[in-house]
Amino acid sequence: MQILLNSDNTIAAYVNIGALTGSVNYDGVLPDNFVSDFKPNYFILNNDSIIINPNYVEPNNTITLPPSNVETQLAALAYQQMTSQQTITDLQTQNAQMAYQLMTQGGVTA
């Protein structure tokens, strides 16, 4: 097995077949969870043994991107459509109220 070590002996990568540039050979015993739990820097080479790195900190891979130009334009159009729909609803309500007033006040005689 080839393991690629960082300056603090944490294991950045490994391969069972082939080679990694700058890697070293490791023929010792692996922890049972090495393959299933492997993450860069999660394991450390300590006195020719691989153990879980006691100083491991889960990296924060959250990337926050600002909205794209298209997303901003789409949001503006959605807002415009919402306000237009509200205006239409208000006008329909006013029309219904005026029609009701005309019908109840008897504006037309036969």
C-alpha positions, 0 to 999 in steps of 0.5 A, spaced: 500 500 500 502 507 498 500 512 503 501 520 502 503 523 508 502 531 510 507 534 514 504 532 520 504 525 518 496 525 517 494 521 511 492 525 505 491 519 500 492 512 499 492 507 494 492 499 494 494 498 486 499 503 483 503 509 486 502 516 488 507 521 487 511 523 493 508 517 497 511 511 502 510 504 502 506 501 508 506 494 509 503 494 517 496 492 520 491 497 518 485 499 523 479 495 521 475 501 519 481 504 515 477 503 508 470 504 510 472 511 514 477 514 510 477 521 509 484 525 508 487 527 515 482 522 519 488 517 520 495 518 522 502 514 521 504 514 528 510 510 530 509 505 524 502 504 526 496 507 523 491 510 528 485 515 528 488 522 528 486 525 535 487 532 532 482 531 526 477 536 525 471 535 520 472 540 514 467 545 513 466 544 506 460 549 506 460 554 500 456 560 499 455 563 493 451 569 491 445 568 487 447 568 479 444 574 475 439 569 472 437 567 479 436 575 481 432 576 474 428 570 476 426 572 483 425 579 480 420 577 475 416 572 480 415 578 485 413 582 479 408 577 477 406 576 485 404 583 485 401 583 478 396 578 481 395 581 487 393 588 483 388 583 479 385 580 485 384 587 488 380 590 481 376 584 481 374 585 488 372 592 486 368 590 480 364 585 484 363 590 489 360 596 484 356 590 481 353 589 487 352 596 489 348 597 482 344 591 483 342 593 490 341 600 489 336 599 483 339 604 478 335 601 472 327 601 472 323 598 467 
